[in-house]
């Protein structure tokens, strides 16, 4: 997806003069945004593109891997894909603030970089407060830039009905991921007041709304809607996208506990220090003896966990059987997703590519 990176770079280059015209002090917003948007796997852009191809390729009867028949529509979907990448970057900035994360994609998180500016400048007040406030504004700016591109993409579509349908999908995604993020921090803080039997379904609910719909389902349906897809088309893609999105986040949860920092760009066991009440943790608590549950609950969420304590928690989770259970769930969700493609009235080449993506997004190793 080099074309996505090219468009990201071009957009930021176009915005730099406007920022400089206001004040040279605003240069970190463009620089930090550029660094953040230079990494990542581009899954949302890919799913938006193949959601579009799944409908456009079928209706036009052409090879989706060959030359497009509608350059205007292709340009619009690429602009929307870049808009989704900016939305994702904004979500990462805000998520890192809420999780008090130090790093993102191998670099200091945005709020830490703004803290560094404050310390290096010897400015008045709190570096932490300045960093948090500045990163919040950077995230908001990324959201505004995302909407600029999404609006441009939808406005350029020939079909007003397709533009309205795509906007509905985008609006739904924004609501779902925002409330899903709230449900995530709610679980981190309120879990002691929740009956043990409810912890797993509540963790599963977080996965659906914070990640699964936003990471896979919504980009697919936005792209398909832009191509003029019917509600039946969108439902077929939802049947693929939701289980795959669940599998994608379950894999992310495993990486957050066992991932190699060289691969994830975050410290090993970072989710344990942040106290993430994931499906992995909820599953482990169901099988561990009472003493091990107490140890897990005592250590989980301590930001000062050392490597030995991280190792103890990792071993506890493995010994509980939760890792194997989550791996089985990932395989089952991928199977559900691929089965949903069978018989779906989508462009054949798009079905093939979506099936390949199902493997790519869930086979990341730790």
C-alpha positions as CSV (number, residue, x, y, z in Angstrom):
1,X,0.0,0.0,0.0
2,X,2.8,2.5,-0.9
3,X,0.1,4.6,-2.5
4,X,-1.4,5.1,0.9
5,X,1.9,6.3,2.3
6,X,2.4,8.7,-0.6
7,X,-1.0,10.2,-0.1
8,X,-0.4,10.5,3.7
9,X,2.9,12.3,3.0
10,X,1.3,14.6,0.4
11,X,-1.6,15.5,2.7
12,X,0.8,16.4,5.6
13,X,3.1,18.3,3.3
14,X,0.1,20.4,2.1
15,X,-0.9,21.2,5.7
16,X,2.6,22.2,6.9
17,X,2.5,25.7,5.4
18,X,-0.9,26.4,7.0
19,X,0.5,25.4,10.4
20,X,3.7,27.5,9.9
21,X,1.5,30.4,8.8
22,X,-0.1,30.4,12.2
23,X,3.1,29.8,14.2
24,X,6.4,28.0,13.9
25,X,5.7,26.5,17.3
26,X,3.1,24.2,15.6
27,X,5.7,22.2,13.6
28,X,5.6,19.3,16.1
29,X,2.0,18.5,15.1
30,X,3.0,17.7,11.6
31,X,6.3,16.1,12.5
32,X,4.8,13.8,15.2
33,X,1.8,13.0,12.9
34,X,4.2,12.1,10.1
35,X,6.2,9.7,12.3
36,X,3.1,8.0,13.7
37,X,1.5,7.6,10.2
38,X,4.7,6.2,8.7
39,X,4.3,2.9,10.6
40,X,1.5,0.4,10.9
41,X,0.1,-2.5,8.9
42,X,-2.5,-0.5,6.8
43,X,-5.2,-3.1,7.5
44,X,-8.0,-0.6,7.6
45,X,-7.0,0.8,4.3
46,X,-6.7,-2.6,2.8
47,X,-10.1,-3.7,4.0
48,X,-11.7,-0.5,2.7
49,X,-10.1,-1.1,-0.7
50,X,-11.1,-4.7,-0.9
51,X,-14.6,-3.9,0.3
52,X,-14.9,-1.6,-2.6
53,X,-13.4,-4.1,-5.0
54,X,-15.8,-6.8,-3.8
55,X,-18.7,-4.8,-5.2
56,X,-17.1,-2.8,-8.0
57,X,-15.3,-5.8,-9.5
58,X,-18.5,-7.9,-9.5
59,X,-20.7,-5.3,-11.2
60,X,-18.1,-4.3,-13.8
61,X,-17.1,-7.8,-14.6
62,X,-13.5,-7.0,-14.7
63,X,-10.4,-8.5,-13.1
64,X,-10.0,-6.6,-9.8
65,X,-6.3,-7.1,-10.0
66,X,-6.1,-5.4,-13.3
67,X,-6.8,-1.9,-14.6
68,X,-9.8,-0.2,-12.9
69,X,-12.7,0.8,-15.1
70,X,-13.6,3.9,-12.9
71,X,-10.6,5.9,-12.0
72,X,-12.8,8.5,-10.2
73,X,-14.3,5.9,-7.9
74,X,-10.8,4.3,-7.3
75,X,-9.4,7.7,-6.3
76,X,-12.3,8.3,-3.9
77,X,-11.8,5.0,-2.2
78,X,-8.1,5.6,-1.8
79,X,-8.8,9.0,-0.3
80,X,-11.2,7.4,2.1
81,X,-8.6,4.7,3.0
82,X,-6.2,7.5,3.9
83,X,-8.9,9.1,6.0
84,X,-9.3,5.9,7.9
85,X,-5.6,5.7,8.6
86,X,-5.7,9.3,10.0
87,X,-8.7,8.3,12.2
88,X,-6.7,5.3,13.4
89,X,-3.7,7.4,14.2
90,X,-6.0,9.8,16.3
91,X,-7.4,6.8,18.2
92,X,-3.8,5.6,18.9
93,X,-2.8,9.0,20.3
94,X,-5.8,9.1,22.6
95,X,-5.5,5.4,23.6
96,X,-1.9,5.9,24.6
97,X,-2.9,8.8,26.9
98,X,-5.6,6.7,28.5
99,X,-3.3,3.7,28.9
100,X,-0.3,5.9,30.1
101,X,1.8,4.1,27.4
102,X,5.3,5.2,26.9
103,X,5.9,4.0,23.3
104,X,4.1,3.5,20.1
105,X,5.5,1.7,17.0
106,X,9.0,1.8,18.5
107,X,8.9,5.6,19.2
108,X,7.9,7.6,22.3
109,X,4.1,8.0,22.4
110,X,2.8,11.4,21.4
111,X,2.2,12.6,24.9
112,X,5.7,11.6,25.9
113,X,7.2,13.5,22.9
114,X,5.4,16.6,24.0
115,X,6.6,16.1,27.5
116,X,10.1,16.0,26.1
117,X,9.6,19.3,24.4
118,X,8.5,20.8,27.7
119,X,11.5,19.4,29.6
120,X,14.0,20.3,26.9
121,X,12.6,23.9,26.8
122,X,12.7,24.3,30.6
123,X,9.2,25.7,30.4
124,X,7.0,26.5,33.4
125,X,4.4,24.1,34.8
126,X,4.1,20.3,34.5
127,X,5.7,18.4,31.6
128,X,3.2,15.6,32.1
129,X,0.2,18.0,32.0
130,X,1.6,19.8,29.0
131,X,2.3,16.4,27.2
132,X,-1.2,15.1,27.9
133,X,-3.0,18.3,26.8
134,X,-0.9,18.7,23.7
135,X,-1.4,15.1,22.6
136,X,-5.1,15.4,23.2
137,X,-5.1,18.3,20.7
138,X,-2.9,16.4,18.3
139,X,-5.4,13.5,18.4
140,X,-8.3,16.0,17.8
141,X,-6.4,17.5,14.9
142,X,-5.9,14.1,13.3
143,X,-9.6,13.5,13.7
144,X,-10.3,16.7,11.9
145,X,-7.9,15.8,9.1
146,X,-9.5,12.4,8.9
147,X,-12.9,14.0,8.3
148,X,-11.5,16.3,5.7
149,X,-10.4,13.4,3.6
150,X,-13.5,11.3,4.3
151,X,-15.7,14.2,3.2
152,X,-13.6,14.8,0.1
153,X,-13.9,11.1,-0.8
154,X,-17.7,10.9,-0.3
155,X,-18.3,14.2,-2.1
156,X,-16.4,13.0,-5.1
157,X,-18.7,10.0,-5.7
158,X,-21.0,10.2,-8.6
159,X,-23.8,8.5,-6.7
160,X,-25.3,10.6,-3.9
161,X,-27.0,7.5,-2.5
162,X,-23.6,5.7,-2.3
163,X,-22.1,8.7,-0.6
164,X,-24.9,8.8,2.0
165,X,-24.6,5.1,2.7
166,X,-20.8,5.3,3.1
167,X,-21.2,8.3,5.5
168,X,-23.7,6.3,7.6
169,X,-21.2,3.4,7.9
170,X,-18.4,5.9,8.8
171,X,-20.5,7.6,11.4
172,X,-21.6,4.3,13.0
173,X,-17.9,3.3,13.2
174,X,-17.0,6.5,15.0
175,X,-19.7,6.0,17.6
176,X,-18.9,2.4,18.2
177,X,-15.2,2.7,18.6
178,X,-15.6,5.7,21.0
179,X,-18.0,3.9,23.3
180,X,-16.0,0.8,22.9
181,X,-13.0,2.6,24.2
182,X,-15.0,3.7,27.2
183,X,-16.1,0.2,27.8
184,X,-12.4,-0.8,27.8
185,X,-11.4,1.7,30.5
186,X,-14.6,0.9,32.4
187,X,-13.6,-2.8,32.7
188,X,-10.1,-1.8,33.9
189,X,-11.7,0.2,36.7
190,X,-15.0,-1.5,37.6
191,X,-14.1,-5.2,37.3
192,X,-14.0,-5.8,41.1
193,X,-17.7,-4.8,41.3
194,X,-18.7,-7.2,38.5
195,X,-19.7,-10.8,39.2
196,X,-17.0,-13.2,38.0
197,X,-19.4,-14.9,35.7
198,X,-19.9,-11.6,33.8
199,X,-16.2,-10.8,33.3
200,X,-15.7,-12.8,30.1
201,X,-18.8,-11.6,28.2
202,X,-18.0,-8.1,29.2
203,X,-14.4,-8.5,27.8
204,X,-15.9,-10.0,24.7
205,X,-18.1,-6.9,24.3
206,X,-15.1,-4.7,24.5
207,X,-13.5,-6.6,21.7
208,X,-16.5,-6.2,19.4
209,X,-17.0,-2.5,19.8
210,X,-13.5,-1.2,20.5
211,X,-11.7,-3.2,17.8
212,X,-13.5,-5.8,15.7
213,X,-16.1,-3.5,14.0
214,X,-13.7,-0.6,13.7
215,X,-10.7,-2.6,12.5
216,X,-12.3,-4.8,9.9
217,X,-16.1,-4.7,9.6
218,X,-16.5,-0.9,9.1
219,X,-13.7,-0.4,6.6
220,X,-15.2,-3.2,4.5
221,X,-18.7,-1.8,4.6
222,X,-17.5,1.8,3.9
223,X,-15.7,0.6,0.8
224,X,-18.6,-1.5,-0.4
225,X,-21.1,1.3,0.2
226,X,-18.9,3.6,-1.9
227,X,-19.2,1.2,-4.7
228,X,-23.0,1.2,-4.5
229,X,-23.3,-2.0,-2.5
230,X,-26.7,-3.1,-1.4
231,X,-27.6,-3.8,2.2
232,X,-27.4,-7.5,1.3
233,X,-23.8,-6.9,0.1
234,X,-22.9,-5.1,3.3
235,X,-24.4,-7.9,5.4
236,X,-22.3,-10.4,3.6
237,X,-19.2,-8.4,4.4
238,X,-20.3,-8.0,8.0
239,X,-20.6,-11.7,8.3
240,X,-16.9,-11.9,7.3
241,X,-15.7,-8.8,9.0
242,X,-17.0,-9.2,12.5
243,X,-15.6,-12.6,13.3
244,X,-12.3,-11.7,11.6
245,X,-12.2,-8.5,13.6
246,X,-12.7,-10.5,16.8
247,X,-9.9,-12.9,15.8
248,X,-7.7,-9.9,15.0
249,X,-8.1,-8.4,18.4
250,X,-7.7,-11.7,20.2
251,X,-4.3,-12.0,18.5
252,X,-3.5,-8.4,19.5
253,X,-4.3,-9.3,23.1
254,X,-1.8,-12.2,23.0
255,X,0.8,-9.9,21.5
256,X,0.1,-7.4,24.2
257,X,1.2,-10.0,26.8
258,X,3.7,-12.2,25.0
259,X,4.8,-10.0,22.0
260,X,8.4,-9.3,21.1
261,X,9.1,-5.6,21.5
262,X,11.0,-5.7,18.2
263,X,7.7,-6.8,16.5
264,X,5.1,-4.9,18.5
265,X,7.0,-1.6,19.0
266,X,5.9,-1.7,22.7
267,X,7.5,-3.2,25.8
268,X,7.0,-6.9,26.6
269,X,4.0,-7.4,28.7
270,X,2.7,-3.9,28.3
271,X,-0.9,-4.9,28.6
272,X,-0.2,-6.5,32.0
273,X,1.3,-3.2,33.3
274,X,-1.8,-1.3,32.0
275,X,-4.2,-3.7,33.6
276,X,-6.0,-4.7,30.5
277,X,-9.0,-6.9,31.4
278,X,-8.9,-8.9,28.2
279,X,-10.6,-12.1,27.1
280,X,-7.3,-13.8,27.9
281,X,-7.3,-12.6,31.5
282,X,-11.0,-13.4,32.0
283,X,-10.5,-16.9,30.6
284,X,-7.6,-17.5,32.9
285,X,-9.5,-16.4,36.0
286,X,-12.1,-19.1,35.2
287,X,-9.7,-22.0,35.6
288,X,-7.0,-20.8,38.0
289,X,-7.0,-21.8,41.6
290,X,-8.0,-19.1,44.1
291,X,-4.4,-18.3,45.1
292,X,-3.3,-17.8,41.6
293,X,-6.3,-15.6,40.9
294,X,-5.4,-13.4,43.8
295,X,-1.8,-13.1,42.6
296,X,-3.1,-12.2,39.1
297,X,-5.4,-9.6,40.4
298,X,-2.8,-8.2,42.7
299,X,-0.1,-7.8,40.0
300,X,-2.2,-6.9,37.0
301,X,-2.3,-3.2,36.4
302,X,0.9,-2.3,38.4
303,X,2.8,0.1,36.2
304,X,6.0,-0.8,38.0
305,X,6.0,-4.5,37.2
306,X,9.6,-5.7,36.7
307,X,10.6,-8.4,34.2
308,X,10.5,-11.2,36.8
309,X,6.9,-10.2,37.7
310,X,5.9,-10.0,34.0
311,X,7.4,-13.5,33.6
312,X,5.4,-14.8,36.6
313,X,2.2,-13.4,35.0
314,X,3.0,-14.8,31.6
315,X,3.6,-18.3,33.1
316,X,0.4,-18.1,35.1
317,X,-1.6,-17.3,32.0
318,X,0.0,-20.1,30.0
319,X,-0.5,-22.6,32.8
320,X,-4.2,-21.7,33.1
321,X,-4.8,-23.0,29.6
322,X,-6.1,-19.6,28.6
323,X,-3.5,-19.1,25.8
324,X,-4.6,-22.4,24.1
325,X,-8.3,-21.4,24.6
326,X,-7.7,-18.0,22.9
327,X,-5.8,-19.7,20.1
328,X,-8.7,-22.0,19.5
329,X,-11.1,-19.1,19.5
330,X,-9.0,-17.3,16.9
331,X,-9.0,-20.3,14.6
332,X,-12.8,-20.7,15.1
333,X,-13.5,-17.0,14.3
334,X,-11.3,-17.1,11.2
335,X,-13.2,-20.2,10.0
336,X,-16.5,-18.4,10.6
337,X,-15.2,-15.5,8.6
338,X,-14.0,-17.5,5.6
339,X,-17.2,-19.6,5.6
340,X,-19.1,-16.3,5.3
341,X,-17.3,-15.6,2.0
342,X,-18.5,-18.9,0.5
343,X,-21.5,-18.2,-1.7
344,X,-21.4,-14.5,-1.1
345,X,-22.2,-12.5,-4.2
346,X,-18.9,-10.7,-4.3
347,X,-16.2,-10.3,-6.9
348,X,-14.3,-13.7,-7.0
349,X,-10.8,-12.1,-6.9
350,X,-11.9,-9.9,-3.9
351,X,-13.1,-13.1,-2.1
352,X,-9.7,-14.6,-2.7
353,X,-7.9,-11.5,-1.4
354,X,-10.1,-11.3,1.7
355,X,-9.5,-14.9,2.5
356,X,-5.7,-14.2,2.3
357,X,-6.1,-11.2,4.5
358,X,-7.9,-13.4,7.1
359,X,-4.7,-15.4,7.4
360,X,-2.4,-12.3,7.4
361,X,-4.1,-10.4,10.1
362,X,-4.4,-13.3,12.5
363,X,-1.1,-15.2,12.0
364,X,1.1,-12.5,13.5
365,X,3.6,-14.2,15.8
366,X,5.0,-13.5,19.2
